[in-house]
Amino acid sequence: MKIRIAHSPDSDDAFMFYGLASGRVSAPEYEIEHVLADIETLNRAAFEGTYEITAVSFHAYAHLTDRYLLLPHGASMGDRYGPIVVSREELPISLEGVRVAVPGTLTTAFLTLLLYRPSVEYEVMPFDQIQDAVREGRAQAGLLIHEGQLTYQSDGLRKVVDLGEWWAERTGGLPLPLGGNVIRRDLGAEHVASLSRLLHDSIAFGLQHRIEALDHALQYGRGLDRSNADRFVGMYVNQLTLDYGERGRIAVQRLFDEAYEHRLVPRAVRVEFAPLQAASDGTTRESRV
């Protein structure tokens, strides 16, 4: 059975899927194909149900609950850090009168920006062009995701607001859920549970074999040196990635609740997780918040 796993060409996702991509985590019953695309492209493709398994922004997932289930692992969460609004010149932290370049209207970074300032002015730009646009003065401010969160200062840019810090202060210390892995419901319960276990094991393998997984991830680091790549991977592939845990699950539900309260998503979302096939020790995980 052919299964396409779509994810971004970033060092953290490469680290996460190293076990499967390298064949070190065996999946003999499936023909696995890895598809790489930026997160906004993946968000749009998910509306068509293009891939059996895909990374999506949590913002996009609010529109996709009928077609996809959240996997109980694979989340990227900012634990007191997250997408950053940066500029060349000092700007008001309120962002009043500031036009921000954003990486796509379905990204959770953009959703969080709207929660932070509902009336924000914005323009959409490919995520990997925003930092240069701000540095060159073509954008007044930019909302940075991925490795830009670590490299903006080297371009002479300054932080206006870190939305992960703001979210933690707003919620009493919850992490900011940014993206997760989802699986198509129509695969059926048996395949959903089996594939869920495979992806969990791939993440676990990377965390247990960090040096070789990082070696693999470096080719997707877009200029990050090993130290910064290691730091970036640690920010977004960690225990919360292996298992949302209570904090992570509460944080996801809180994000959806606030988004619906402000009518930024089309409906109230009750988070539902795919089951995880029993491991060799017979353990399983719960499937709902």
Secondary structure, 3 states (H helix, E strand, C coil): CEEEEEECCCHHHHHHCHHHHCCCCCCCCCEEEEEECCHHHHHHHHHCCCCCEEEEEHHHHCCCCCCEEECCCCCEEECCCCCEEEECCCCCCCCCCCEEEECCCCCHHHHHHHHHCCCCEEEECCHHHHHHHHHCCCCCEEEECCCHHHHHHHHCCEEEEEHHHHHHHHHCCCCEEEEEEEEEHHHCHHHHHHHHHHHHHHHHHHHHCHHHHHHHHHHHCCCCCHHHHHHHHHHHCCHHHHCCHHHHHHHHHHHHHHHHHCCCCCCCCCCEECCCCCCCCCCCCCCEC
